[in-house]
Amino acid sequence: MRNATSHLWSCCAIAVLATAGLATQANAVSLRVKLACSSDYRALCSQYASDSPEVRACMRAAGERLSPRCLNALIAAGEVSQEEVARRAAQAHQ
């Protein structure tokens, strides 16, 4: 249990440090989005650097394959609108 807890804290510390270094960029993604979308990023778009225009395009292209947790964080951060999510979902079900 101690190793799992240490690993979790290490991962969180790395995420916080990485985010702090990127926060000065105008296009930086919030920590909330990074945490909520980390699994989606690894599964779908890890070939691109985080906070890059390419990863944003990849996540947009992934669309309906994104987890609800990630979508909600993206909506809350203003990266995508609820209307766009609803429109894409309707198109996917046609």
mmCIF file as gemmi writes it, N, C-alpha and C atoms, coordinates in Angstrom:
data_model
loop_
_atom_site.group_PDB
_atom_site.id
_atom_site.type_symbol
_atom_site.label_atom_id
_atom_site.label_alt_id
_atom_site.label_comp_id
_atom_site.label_asym_id
_atom_site.label_entity_id
_atom_site.label_seq_id
_atom_site.pdbx_PDB_ins_code
_atom_site.Cartn_x
_atom_site.Cartn_y
_atom_site.Cartn_z
_atom_site.occupancy
_atom_site.B_iso_or_equiv
_atom_site.pdbx_formal_charge
_atom_site.auth_seq_id
_atom_site.auth_asym_id
_atom_site.pdbx_PDB_model_num
ATOM 1 N N . MET Axp A 1 ? 0.828 -1.191 0 1 0 ? 1 A 1
ATOM 2 C CA . MET Axp A 1 ? 0 0 0 1 0 ? 1 A 1
ATOM 3 C C . MET Axp A 1 ? 0.868 1.248 0 1 0 ? 1 A 1
ATOM 4 N N . ARG Axp A 2 ? 1.96 1.196 0.762 1 0 ? 2 A 1
ATOM 5 C CA . ARG Axp A 2 ? 2.852 2.355 0.838 1 0 ? 2 A 1
ATOM 6 C C . ARG Axp A 2 ? 3.439 2.678 -0.534 1 0 ? 2 A 1
ATOM 7 N N . ASN Axp A 3 ? 3.845 1.656 -1.296 1 0 ? 3 A 1
ATOM 8 C CA . ASN Axp A 3 ? 4.4 1.887 -2.627 1 0 ? 3 A 1
ATOM 9 C C . ASN Axp A 3 ? 3.366 2.495 -3.552 1 0 ? 3 A 1
ATOM 10 N N . ALA Axp A 4 ? 2.134 2.031 -3.479 1 0 ? 4 A 1
ATOM 11 C CA . ALA Axp A 4 ? 1.07 2.581 -4.322 1 0 ? 4 A 1
ATOM 12 C C . ALA Axp A 4 ? 0.81 4.038 -3.971 1 0 ? 4 A 1
ATOM 13 N N . THR Axp A 5 ? 0.803 4.349 -2.684 1 0 ? 5 A 1
ATOM 14 C CA . THR Axp A 5 ? 0.584 5.733 -2.252 1 0 ? 5 A 1
ATOM 15 C C . THR Axp A 5 ? 1.743 6.616 -2.691 1 0 ? 5 A 1
ATOM 16 N N . SER Axp A 6 ? 2.962 6.127 -2.538 1 0 ? 6 A 1
ATOM 17 C CA . SER Axp A 6 ? 4.134 6.893 -2.976 1 0 ? 6 A 1
ATOM 18 C C . SER Axp A 6 ? 4.084 7.145 -4.468 1 0 ? 6 A 1
ATOM 19 N N . HIS Axp A 7 ? 3.71 6.123 -5.22 1 0 ? 7 A 1
ATOM 20 C CA . HIS Axp A 7 ? 3.621 6.26 -6.675 1 0 ? 7 A 1
ATOM 21 C C . HIS Axp A 7 ? 2.561 7.286 -7.049 1 0 ? 7 A 1
ATOM 22 N N . LEU Axp A 8 ? 1.424 7.255 -6.382 1 0 ? 8 A 1
ATOM 23 C CA . LEU Axp A 8 ? 0.353 8.211 -6.663 1 0 ? 8 A 1
ATOM 24 C C . LEU Axp A 8 ? 0.825 9.631 -6.392 1 0 ? 8 A 1
ATOM 25 N N . TRP Axp A 9 ? 1.466 9.842 -5.247 1 0 ? 9 A 1
ATOM 26 C CA . TRP Axp A 9 ? 1.964 11.183 -4.92 1 0 ? 9 A 1
ATOM 27 C C . TRP Axp A 9 ? 3.028 11.629 -5.907 1 0 ? 9 A 1
ATOM 28 N N . SER Axp A 10 ? 3.882 10.713 -6.338 1 0 ? 10 A 1
ATOM 29 C CA . SER Axp A 10 ? 4.913 11.055 -7.323 1 0 ? 10 A 1
ATOM 30 C C . SER Axp A 10 ? 4.286 11.485 -8.633 1 0 ? 10 A 1
ATOM 31 N N . CYS Axp A 11 ? 3.278 10.739 -9.07 1 0 ? 11 A 1
ATOM 32 C CA . CYS Axp A 11 ? 2.588 11.088 -10.318 1 0 ? 11 A 1
ATOM 33 C C . CYS Axp A 11 ? 1.921 12.454 -10.204 1 0 ? 11 A 1
ATOM 34 N N . CYS Axp A 12 ? 1.278 12.699 -9.074 1 0 ? 12 A 1
ATOM 35 C CA . CYS Axp A 12 ? 0.618 13.991 -8.872 1 0 ? 12 A 1
ATOM 36 C C . CYS Axp A 12 ? 1.64 15.118 -8.843 1 0 ? 12 A 1
ATOM 37 N N . ALA Axp A 13 ? 2.76 14.895 -8.174 1 0 ? 13 A 1
ATOM 38 C CA . ALA Axp A 13 ? 3.797 15.928 -8.105 1 0 ? 13 A 1
ATOM 39 C C . ALA Axp A 13 ? 4.349 16.23 -9.486 1 0 ? 13 A 1
ATOM 40 N N . ILE Axp A 14 ? 4.564 15.197 -10.287 1 0 ? 14 A 1
ATOM 41 C CA . ILE Axp A 14 ? 5.052 15.395 -11.653 1 0 ? 14 A 1
ATOM 42 C C . ILE Axp A 14 ? 4.037 16.178 -12.458 1 0 ? 14 A 1
ATOM 43 N N . ALA Axp A 15 ? 2.762 15.823 -12.33 1 0 ? 15 A 1
ATOM 44 C CA . ALA Axp A 15 ? 1.716 16.541 -13.067 1 0 ? 15 A 1
ATOM 45 C C . ALA Axp A 15 ? 1.665 18.008 -12.658 1 0 ? 15 A 1
ATOM 46 N N . VAL Axp A 16 ? 1.781 18.268 -11.368 1 0 ? 16 A 1
ATOM 47 C CA . VAL Axp A 16 ? 1.74 19.653 -10.885 1 0 ? 16 A 1
ATOM 48 C C . VAL Axp A 16 ? 2.953 20.426 -11.384 1 0 ? 16 A 1
ATOM 49 N N . LEU Axp A 17 ? 4.125 19.825 -11.31 1 0 ? 17 A 1
ATOM 50 C CA . LEU Axp A 17 ? 5.331 20.509 -11.781 1 0 ? 17 A 1
ATOM 51 C C . LEU Axp A 17 ? 5.281 20.75 -13.281 1 0 ? 17 A 1
ATOM 52 N N . ALA Axp A 18 ? 4.824 19.768 -14.026 1 0 ? 18 A 1
ATOM 53 C CA . ALA Axp A 18 ? 4.719 19.933 -15.477 1 0 ? 18 A 1
ATOM 54 C C . ALA Axp A 18 ? 3.724 21.025 -15.812 1 0 ? 18 A 1
ATOM 55 N N . THR Axp A 19 ? 2.62 21.038 -15.1 1 0 ? 19 A 1
ATOM 56 C CA . THR Axp A 19 ? 1.607 22.058 -15.343 1 0 ? 19 A 1
ATOM 57 C C . THR Axp A 19 ? 2.128 23.431 -14.959 1 0 ? 19 A 1
ATOM 58 N N . ALA Axp A 20 ? 2.838 23.531 -13.86 1 0 ? 20 A 1
ATOM 59 C CA . ALA Axp A 20 ? 3.379 24.829 -13.437 1 0 ? 20 A 1
ATOM 60 C C . ALA Axp A 20 ? 4.329 25.376 -14.483 1 0 ? 20 A 1
ATOM 61 N N . GLY Axp A 21 ? 5.123 24.507 -15.071 1 0 ? 21 A 1
ATOM 62 C CA . GLY Axp A 21 ? 6.042 24.951 -16.107 1 0 ? 21 A 1
ATOM 63 C C . GLY Axp A 21 ? 5.338 25.37 -17.376 1 0 ? 21 A 1
ATOM 64 N N . LEU Axp A 22 ? 4.201 24.775 -17.644 1 0 ? 22 A 1
ATOM 65 C CA . LEU Axp A 22 ? 3.469 25.087 -18.866 1 0 ? 22 A 1
ATOM 66 C C . LEU Axp A 22 ? 2.446 26.191 -18.67 1 0 ? 22 A 1
ATOM 67 N N . ALA Axp A 23 ? 2.159 26.532 -17.439 1 0 ? 23 A 1
ATOM 68 C CA . ALA Axp A 23 ? 1.099 27.504 -17.165 1 0 ? 23 A 1
ATOM 69 C C . ALA Axp A 23 ? 1.397 28.885 -17.723 1 0 ? 23 A 1
ATOM 70 N N . THR Axp A 24 ? 2.639 29.159 -17.987 1 0 ? 24 A 1
ATOM 71 C CA . THR Axp A 24 ? 2.977 30.468 -18.535 1 0 ? 24 A 1
ATOM 72 C C . THR Axp A 24 ? 2.641 30.56 -20.016 1 0 ? 24 A 1
ATOM 73 N N . GLN Axp A 25 ? 2.421 29.438 -20.645 1 0 ? 25 A 1
ATOM 74 C CA . GLN Axp A 25 ? 2.052 29.455 -22.055 1 0 ? 25 A 1
ATOM 75 C C . GLN Axp A 25 ? 0.603 29.894 -22.194 1 0 ? 25 A 1
ATOM 76 N N . ALA Axp A 26 ? 0.343 30.673 -23.223 1 0 ? 26 A 1
ATOM 77 C CA . ALA Axp A 26 ? -1.016 31.182 -23.438 1 0 ? 26 A 1
ATOM 78 C C . ALA Axp A 26 ? -2.006 30.057 -23.687 1 0 ? 26 A 1
ATOM 79 N N . ASN Axp A 27 ? -1.551 28.968 -24.253 1 0 ? 27 A 1
ATOM 80 C CA . ASN Axp A 27 ? -2.456 27.877 -24.592 1 0 ? 27 A 1
ATOM 81 C C . ASN Axp A 27 ? -2.41 26.736 -23.584 1 0 ? 27 A 1
ATOM 82 N N . ALA Axp A 28 ? -1.92 26.981 -22.38 1 0 ? 28 A 1
ATOM 83 C CA . ALA Axp A 28 ? -1.791 25.937 -21.373 1 0 ? 28 A 1
ATOM 84 C C . ALA Axp A 28 ? -3.152 25.38 -20.979 1 0 ? 28 A 1
ATOM 85 N N . VAL Axp A 29 ? -3.19 24.08 -20.779 1 0 ? 29 A 1
ATOM 86 C CA . VAL Axp A 29 ? -4.402 23.388 -20.358 1 0 ? 29 A 1
ATOM 87 C C . VAL Axp A 29 ? -4.397 23.338 -18.836 1 0 ? 29 A 1
ATOM 88 N N . SER Axp A 30 ? -5.557 23.49 -18.224 1 0 ? 30 A 1
ATOM 89 C CA . SER Axp A 30 ? -5.64 23.51 -16.767 1 0 ? 30 A 1
ATOM 90 C C . SER Axp A 30 ? -5.286 22.152 -16.163 1 0 ? 30 A 1
ATOM 91 N N . LEU Axp A 31 ? -4.881 22.187 -14.911 1 0 ? 31 A 1
ATOM 92 C CA . LEU Axp A 31 ? -4.571 20.957 -14.194 1 0 ? 31 A 1
ATOM 93 C C . LEU Axp A 31 ? -5.804 20.058 -14.138 1 0 ? 31 A 1
ATOM 94 N N . ARG Axp A 32 ? -6.963 20.645 -13.943 1 0 ? 32 A 1
ATOM 95 C CA . ARG Axp A 32 ? -8.205 19.859 -13.891 1 0 ? 32 A 1
ATOM 96 C C . ARG Axp A 32 ? -8.391 19.062 -15.183 1 0 ? 32 A 1
ATOM 97 N N . VAL Axp A 33 ? -8.167 19.717 -16.322 1 0 ? 33 A 1
ATOM 98 C CA . VAL Axp A 33 ? -8.31 19.029 -17.609 1 0 ? 33 A 1
ATOM 99 C C . VAL Axp A 33 ? -7.244 17.949 -17.741 1 0 ? 33 A 1
ATOM 100 N N . LYS Axp A 34 ? -6.011 18.263 -17.379 1 0 ? 34 A 1
ATOM 101 C CA . LYS Axp A 34 ? -4.943 17.265 -17.49 1 0 ? 34 A 1
ATOM 102 C C . LYS Axp A 34 ? -5.245 16.028 -16.655 1 0 ? 34 A 1
ATOM 103 N N . LEU Axp A 35 ? -5.716 16.232 -15.441 1 0 ? 35 A 1
ATOM 104 C CA . LEU Axp A 35 ? -6.023 15.09 -14.576 1 0 ? 35 A 1
ATOM 105 C C . LEU Axp A 35 ? -7.222 14.304 -15.094 1 0 ? 35 A 1
ATOM 106 N N . ALA Axp A 36 ? -8.256 15.01 -15.541 1 0 ? 36 A 1
ATOM 107 C CA . ALA Axp A 36 ? -9.472 14.343 -16.015 1 0 ? 36 A 1
ATOM 108 C C . ALA Axp A 36 ? -9.254 13.618 -17.337 1 0 ? 36 A 1
ATOM 109 N N . CYS Axp A 37 ? -8.344 14.122 -18.143 1 0 ? 37 A 1
ATOM 110 C CA . CYS Axp A 37 ? -8.153 13.58 -19.494 1 0 ? 37 A 1
ATOM 111 C C . CYS Axp A 37 ? -6.872 12.769 -19.654 1 0 ? 37 A 1
ATOM 112 N N . SER Axp A 38 ? -6.158 12.513 -18.583 1 0 ? 38 A 1
ATOM 113 C CA . SER Axp A 38 ? -4.866 11.833 -18.714 1 0 ? 38 A 1
ATOM 114 C C . SER Axp A 38 ? -4.989 10.455 -19.36 1 0 ? 38 A 1
ATOM 115 N N . SER Axp A 39 ? -5.999 9.687 -18.997 1 0 ? 39 A 1
ATOM 116 C CA . SER Axp A 39 ? -6.183 8.361 -19.605 1 0 ? 39 A 1
ATOM 117 C C . SER Axp A 39 ? -6.537 8.483 -21.078 1 0 ? 39 A 1
ATOM 118 N N . ASP Axp A 40 ? -7.39 9.458 -21.397 1 0 ? 40 A 1
ATOM 119 C CA . ASP Axp A 40 ? -7.777 9.684 -22.79 1 0 ? 40 A 1
ATOM 120 C C . ASP Axp A 40 ? -6.55 10.096 -23.611 1 0 ? 40 A 1
ATOM 121 N N . TYR Axp A 41 ? -5.758 10.984 -23.049 1 0 ? 41 A 1
ATOM 122 C CA . TYR Axp A 41 ? -4.54 11.438 -23.721 1 0 ? 41 A 1
ATOM 123 C C . TYR Axp A 41 ? -3.612 10.262 -23.999 1 0 ? 41 A 1
ATOM 124 N N . ARG Axp A 42 ? -3.363 9.439 -22.976 1 0 ? 42 A 1
ATOM 125 C CA . ARG Axp A 42 ? -2.459 8.295 -23.148 1 0 ? 42 A 1
ATOM 126 C C . ARG Axp A 42 ? -2.989 7.312 -24.186 1 0 ? 42 A 1
ATOM 127 N N . ALA Axp A 43 ? -4.284 7.068 -24.184 1 0 ? 43 A 1
ATOM 128 C CA . ALA Axp A 43 ? -4.866 6.087 -25.097 1 0 ? 43 A 1
ATOM 129 C C . ALA Axp A 43 ? -5.006 6.6 -26.528 1 0 ? 43 A 1
ATOM 130 N N . LEU Axp A 44 ? -5.24 7.899 -26.679 1 0 ? 44 A 1
ATOM 131 C CA . LEU Axp A 44 ? -5.61 8.411 -27.999 1 0 ? 44 A 1
ATOM 132 C C . LEU Axp A 44 ? -4.611 9.365 -28.643 1 0 ? 44 A 1
ATOM 133 N N . CYS Axp A 45 ? -3.885 10.124 -27.851 1 0 ? 45 A 1
ATOM 134 C CA . CYS Axp A 45 ? -3.102 11.234 -28.422 1 0 ? 45 A 1
ATOM 135 C C . CYS Axp A 45 ? -1.697 11.377 -27.859 1 0 ? 45 A 1
ATOM 136 N N . SER Axp A 46 ? -1.154 10.345 -27.243 1 0 ? 46 A 1
ATOM 137 C CA . SER Axp A 46 ? 0.14 10.482 -26.571 1 0 ? 46 A 1
ATOM 138 C C . SER Axp A 46 ? 1.306 10.711 -27.527 1 0 ? 46 A 1
ATOM 139 N N . GLN Axp A 47 ? 1.081 10.563 -28.811 1 0 ? 47 A 1
ATOM 140 C CA . GLN Axp A 47 ? 2.158 10.825 -29.765 1 0 ? 47 A 1
ATOM 141 C C . GLN Axp A 47 ? 2.436 12.321 -29.914 1 0 ? 47 A 1
ATOM 142 N N . TYR Axp A 48 ? 1.582 13.162 -29.334 1 0 ? 48 A 1
ATOM 143 C CA . TYR Axp A 48 ? 1.743 14.614 -29.409 1 0 ? 48 A 1
ATOM 144 C C . TYR Axp A 48 ? 2.089 15.178 -28.033 1 0 ? 48 A 1
ATOM 145 N N . ALA Axp A 49 ? 2.829 16.261 -28.029 1 0 ? 49 A 1
ATOM 146 C CA . ALA Axp A 49 ? 3.168 16.936 -26.776 1 0 ? 49 A 1
ATOM 147 C C . ALA Axp A 49 ? 1.907 17.537 -26.168 1 0 ? 49 A 1
ATOM 148 N N . SER Axp A 50 ? 1.772 17.422 -24.841 1 0 ? 50 A 1
ATOM 149 C CA . SER Axp A 50 ? 0.618 18.04 -24.19 1 0 ? 50 A 1
ATOM 150 C C . SER Axp A 50 ? 0.698 19.545 -24.396 1 0 ? 50 A 1
ATOM 151 N N . ASP Axp A 51 ? -0.443 20.189 -24.448 1 0 ? 51 A 1
ATOM 152 C CA . ASP Axp A 51 ? -0.56 21.633 -24.682 1 0 ? 51 A 1
ATOM 153 C C . ASP Axp A 51 ? -0.181 22.056 -26.097 1 0 ? 51 A 1
ATOM 154 N N . SER Axp A 52 ? 0.016 21.104 -26.994 1 0 ? 52 A 1
ATOM 155 C CA . SER Axp A 52 ? 0.356 21.46 -28.371 1 0 ? 52 A 1
ATOM 156 C C . SER Axp A 52 ? -0.918 21.596 -29.2 1 0 ? 52 A 1
ATOM 157 N N . PRO Axp A 53 ? -0.86 22.335 -30.282 1 0 ? 53 A 1
ATOM 158 C CA . PRO Axp A 53 ? -2.021 22.41 -31.178 1 0 ? 53 A 1
ATOM 159 C C . PRO Axp A 53 ? -2.396 21.026 -31.712 1 0 ? 53 A 1
ATOM 160 N N . GLU Axp A 54 ? -1.394 20.168 -31.899 1 0 ? 54 A 1
ATOM 161 C CA . GLU Axp A 54 ? -1.659 18.826 -32.419 1 0 ? 54 A 1
ATOM 162 C C . GLU Axp A 54 ? -2.468 17.979 -31.442 1 0 ? 54 A 1
ATOM 163 N N . VAL Axp A 55 ? -2.166 18.087 -30.144 1 0 ? 55 A 1
ATOM 164 C CA . VAL Axp A 55 ? -2.928 17.295 -29.178 1 0 ? 55 A 1
ATOM 165 C C . VAL Axp A 55 ? -4.359 17.812 -29.083 1 0 ? 55 A 1
ATOM 166 N N . ARG Axp A 56 ? -4.54 19.114 -29.199 1 0 ? 56 A 1
ATOM 167 C CA . ARG Axp A 56 ? -5.903 19.659 -29.197 1 0 ? 56 A 1
ATOM 168 C C . ARG Axp A 56 ? -6.683 19.128 -30.399 1 0 ? 56 A 1
ATOM 169 N N . ALA Axp A 57 ? -6.046 19.112 -31.568 1 0 ? 57 A 1
ATOM 170 C CA . ALA Axp A 57 ? -6.702 18.596 -32.773 1 0 ? 57 A 1
ATOM 171 C C . ALA Axp A 57 ? -7.006 17.108 -32.624 1 0 ? 57 A 1
ATOM 172 N N . CYS Axp A 58 ? -6.082 16.362 -32.036 1 0 ? 58 A 1
ATOM 173 C CA . CYS Axp A 58 ? -6.283 14.93 -31.825 1 0 ? 58 A 1
ATOM 174 C C . CYS Axp A 58 ? -7.453 14.675 -30.885 1 0 ? 58 A 1
ATOM 175 N N . MET Axp A 59 ? -7.523 15.422 -29.79 1 0 ? 59 A 1
ATOM 176 C CA . MET Axp A 59 ? -8.62 15.242 -28.831 1 0 ? 59 A 1
ATOM 177 C C . MET Axp A 59 ? -9.957 15.613 -29.474 1 0 ? 59 A 1
ATOM 178 N N . ARG Axp A 60 ? -9.967 16.665 -30.288 1 0 ? 60 A 1
ATOM 179 C CA . ARG Axp A 60 ? -11.198 17.033 -30.995 1 0 ? 60 A 1
ATOM 180 C C . ARG Axp A 60 ? -11.609 15.919 -31.955 1 0 ? 60 A 1
ATOM 181 N N . ALA Axp A 61 ? -10.63 15.362 -32.676 1 0 ? 61 A 1
ATOM 182 C CA . ALA Axp A 61 ? -10.922 14.284 -33.617 1 0 ? 61 A 1
ATOM 183 C C . ALA Axp A 61 ? -11.417 13.035 -32.884 1 0 ? 61 A 1
ATOM 184 N N . ALA Axp A 62 ? -10.927 12.809 -31.676 1 0 ? 62 A 1
ATOM 185 C CA . ALA Axp A 62 ? -11.349 11.643 -30.893 1 0 ? 62 A 1
ATOM 186 C C . ALA Axp A 62 ? -12.813 11.753 -30.503 1 0 ? 62 A 1
ATOM 187 N N . GLY Axp A 63 ? -13.276 12.983 -30.286 1 0 ? 63 A 1
ATOM 188 C CA . GLY Axp A 63 ? -14.683 13.276 -30.042 1 0 ? 63 A 1
ATOM 189 C C . GLY Axp A 63 ? -15.401 12.325 -29.125 1 0 ? 63 A 1
ATOM 190 N N . GLU Axp A 64 ? -16.262 11.509 -29.694 1 0 ? 64 A 1
ATOM 191 C CA . GLU Axp A 64 ? -17.131 10.633 -28.903 1 0 ? 64 A 1
ATOM 192 C C . GLU Axp A 64 ? -16.377 9.539 -28.16 1 0 ? 64 A 1
ATOM 193 N N . ARG Axp A 65 ? -15.114 9.309 -28.492 1 0 ? 65 A 1
ATOM 194 C CA . ARG Axp A 65 ? -14.326 8.3 -27.78 1 0 ? 65 A 1
ATOM 195 C C . ARG Axp A 65 ? -13.762 8.823 -26.465 1 0 ? 65 A 1
ATOM 196 N N . LEU Axp A 66 ? -13.874 10.134 -26.231 1 0 ? 66 A 1
ATOM 197 C CA . LEU Axp A 66 ? -13.392 10.7 -24.97 1 0 ? 66 A 1
ATOM 198 C C . LEU Axp A 66 ? -14.304 10.279 -23.822 1 0 ? 66 A 1
ATOM 199 N N . SER Axp A 67 ? -13.724 10.099 -22.666 1 0 ? 67 A 1
ATOM 200 C CA . SER Axp A 67 ? -14.505 9.709 -21.489 1 0 ? 67 A 1
ATOM 201 C C . SER Axp A 67 ? -15.41 10.86 -21.047 1 0 ? 67 A 1
ATOM 202 N N . PRO Axp A 68 ? -16.53 10.535 -20.392 1 0 ? 68 A 1
ATOM 203 C CA . PRO Axp A 68 ? -17.401 11.594 -19.866 1 0 ? 68 A 1
ATOM 204 C C . PRO Axp A 68 ? -16.652 12.527 -18.913 1 0 ? 68 A 1
ATOM 205 N N . ARG Axp A 69 ? -15.766 11.977 -18.105 1 0 ? 69 A 1
ATOM 206 C CA . ARG Axp A 69 ? -14.987 12.793 -17.165 1 0 ? 69 A 1
ATOM 207 C C . ARG Axp A 69 ? -14.153 13.829 -17.923 1 0 ? 69 A 1
ATOM 208 N N . CYS Axp A 70 ? -13.501 13.398 -18.983 1 0 ? 70 A 1
ATOM 209 C CA . CYS Axp A 70 ? -12.679 14.299 -19.788 1 0 ? 70 A 1
ATOM 210 C C . CYS Axp A 70 ? -13.556 15.339 -20.482 1 0 ? 70 A 1
ATOM 211 N N . LEU Axp A 71 ? -14.645 14.898 -21.089 1 0 ? 71 A 1
ATOM 212 C CA . LEU Axp A 71 ? -15.548 15.841 -21.764 1 0 ? 71 A 1
ATOM 213 C C . LEU Axp A 71 ? -16.056 16.908 -20.806 1 0 ? 71 A 1
ATOM 214 N N . ASN Axp A 72 ? -16.471 16.505 -19.624 1 0 ? 72 A 1
ATOM 215 C CA . ASN Axp A 72 ? -16.973 17.476 -18.642 1 0 ? 72 A 1
ATOM 216 C C . ASN Axp A 72 ? -15.898 18.488 -18.252 1 0 ? 72 A 1
ATOM 217 N N . ALA Axp A 73 ? -14.667 18.03 -18.093 1 0 ? 73 A 1
ATOM 218 C CA . ALA Axp A 73 ? -13.57 18.944 -17.754 1 0 ? 73 A 1
ATOM 219 C C . ALA Axp A 73 ? -13.28 19.897 -18.908 1 0 ? 73 A 1
ATOM 220 N N . LEU Axp A 74 ? -13.33 19.392 -20.133 1 0 ? 74 A 1
ATOM 221 C CA . LEU Axp A 74 ? -13.103 20.242 -21.308 1 0 ? 74 A 1
ATOM 222 C C . LEU Axp A 74 ? -14.196 21.295 -21.446 1 0 ? 74 A 1
ATOM 223 N N . ILE Axp A 75 ? -15.429 20.909 -21.168 1 0 ? 75 A 1
ATOM 224 C CA . ILE Axp A 75 ? -16.547 21.863 -21.211 1 0 ? 75 A 1
ATOM 225 C C . ILE Axp A 75 ? -16.364 22.925 -20.131 1 0 ? 75 A 1
ATOM 226 N N . ALA Axp A 76 ? -16.056 22.491 -18.911 1 0 ? 76 A 1
ATOM 227 C CA . ALA Axp A 76 ? -15.885 23.429 -17.792 1 0 ? 76 A 1
ATOM 228 C C . ALA Axp A 76 ? -14.741 24.41 -18.047 1 0 ? 76 A 1
ATOM 229 N N . ALA Axp A 77 ? -13.706 23.963 -18.755 1 0 ? 77 A 1
ATOM 230 C CA . ALA Axp A 77 ? -12.55 24.821 -19.041 1 0 ? 77 A 1
ATOM 231 C C . ALA Axp A 77 ? -12.766 25.707 -20.265 1 0 ? 77 A 1
ATOM 232 N N . GLY Axp A 78 ? -13.884 25.492 -20.959 1 0 ? 78 A 1
ATOM 233 C CA . GLY Axp A 78 ? -14.156 26.295 -22.147 1 0 ? 78 A 1
ATOM 234 C C . GLY Axp A 78 ? -13.409 25.829 -23.384 1 0 ? 78 A 1
ATOM 235 N N . GLU Axp A 79 ? -12.828 24.643 -23.321 1 0 ? 79 A 1
ATOM 236 C CA . GLU Axp A 79 ? -12.118 24.093 -24.479 1 0 ? 79 A 1
ATOM 237 C C . GLU Axp A 79 ? -13.092 23.635 -25.558 1 0 ? 79 A 1
ATOM 238 N N . VAL Axp A 80 ? -14.289 23.254 -25.138 1 0 ? 80 A 1
ATOM 239 C CA . VAL Axp A 80 ? -15.334 22.8 -26.053 1 0 ? 80 A 1
ATOM 240 C C . VAL Axp A 80 ? -16.67 23.189 -25.431 1 0 ? 80 A 1
ATOM 241 N N . SER Axp A 81 ? -17.662 23.436 -26.255 1 0 ? 81 A 1
ATOM 242 C CA . SER Axp A 81 ? -18.965 23.828 -25.711 1 0 ? 81 A 1
ATOM 243 C C . SER Axp A 81 ? -19.88 22.614 -25.571 1 0 ? 81 A 1
ATOM 244 N N . GLN Axp A 82 ? -20.838 22.733 -24.672 1 0 ? 82 A 1
ATOM 245 C CA . GLN Axp A 82 ? -21.834 21.679 -24.491 1 0 ? 82 A 1
ATOM 246 C C . GLN Axp A 82 ? -22.608 21.481 -25.789 1 0 ? 82 A 1
ATOM 247 N N . GLU Axp A 83 ? -22.846 22.574 -26.511 1 0 ? 83 A 1
ATOM 248 C CA . GLU Axp A 83 ? -23.577 22.504 -27.777 1 0 ? 83 A 1
ATOM 249 C C . GLU Axp A 83 ? -22.81 21.677 -28.807 1 0 ? 83 A 1
ATOM 250 N N . GLU Axp A 84 ? -21.495 21.876 -28.872 1 0 ? 84 A 1
ATOM 251 C CA . GLU Axp A 84 ? -20.693 21.096 -29.819 1 0 ? 84 A 1
ATOM 252 C C . GLU Axp A 84 ? -20.71 19.621 -29.462 1 0 ? 84 A 1
ATOM 253 N N . VAL Axp A 85 ? -20.617 19.311 -28.18 1 0 ? 85 A 1
ATOM 254 C CA . VAL Axp A 85 ? -20.661 17.917 -27.733 1 0 ? 85 A 1
ATOM 255 C C . VAL Axp A 85 ? -22 17.293 -28.116 1 0 ? 85 A 1
ATOM 256 N N . ALA Axp A 86 ? -23.101 18.011 -27.866 1 0 ? 86 A 1
ATOM 257 C CA . ALA Axp A 86 ? -24.432 17.499 -28.204 1 0 ? 86 A 1
ATOM 258 C C . ALA Axp A 86 ? -24.586 17.32 -29.712 1 0 ? 86 A 1
ATOM 259 N N . ARG Axp A 87 ? -24.078 18.283 -30.478 1 0 ? 87 A 1
ATOM 260 C CA . ARG Axp A 87 ? -24.18 18.207 -31.941 1 0 ? 87 A 1
ATOM 261 C C . ARG Axp A 87 ? -23.415 17.001 -32.472 1 0 ? 87 A 1
ATOM 262 N N . ARG Axp A 88 ? -22.208 16.803 -31.972 1 0 ? 88 A 1
ATOM 263 C CA . ARG Axp A 88 ? -21.409 15.659 -32.424 1 0 ? 88 A 1
ATOM 264 C C . ARG Axp A 88 ? -22.045 14.331 -32.024 1 0 ? 88 A 1
ATOM 265 N N . ALA Axp A 89 ? -22.617 14.286 -30.828 1 0 ? 89 A 1
ATOM 266 C CA . ALA Axp A 89 ? -23.279 13.055 -30.377 1 0 ? 89 A 1
ATOM 267 C C . ALA Axp A 89 ? -24.469 12.744 -31.269 1 0 ? 89 A 1
ATOM 268 N N . ALA Axp A 90 ? -25.235 13.766 -31.642 1 0 ? 90 A 1
ATOM 269 C CA . ALA Axp A 90 ? -26.39 13.569 -32.525 1 0 ? 90 A 1
ATOM 270 C C . ALA Axp A 90 ? -25.933 13.082 -33.898 1 0 ? 90 A 1
ATOM 271 N N . GLN Axp A 91 ? -24.86 13.649 -34.413 1 0 ? 91 A 1
ATOM 272 C CA . GLN Axp A 91 ? -24.34 13.234 -35.72 1 0 ? 91 A 1
ATOM 273 C C . GLN Axp A 91 ? -23.836 11.795 -35.68 1 0 ? 91 A 1
ATOM 274 N N . ALA Axp A 92 ? -23.224 11.408 -34.59 1 0 ? 92 A 1
ATOM 275 C CA . ALA Axp A 92 ? -22.678 10.059 -34.463 1 0 ? 92 A 1
ATOM 276 C C . ALA Axp A 92 ? -23.774 9.006 -34.41 1 0 ? 92 A 1
ATOM 277 N N . HIS Axp A 93 ? -24.947 9.386 -33.944 1 0 ? 93 A 1
ATOM 278 C CA . HIS Axp A 93 ? -26.048 8.435 -33.803 1 0 ? 93 A 1
ATOM 279 C C . HIS Axp A 93 ? -26.986 8.432 -34.999 1 0 ? 93 A 1
ATOM 280 N N . GLN Axp A 94 ? -26.633 9.153 -36.051 1 0 ? 94 A 1
ATOM 281 C CA . GLN Axp A 94 ? -27.485 9.167 -37.254 1 0 ? 94 A 1
ATOM 282 C C . GLN Axp A 94 ? -27.135 8.036 -38.169 1 0 ? 94 A 1
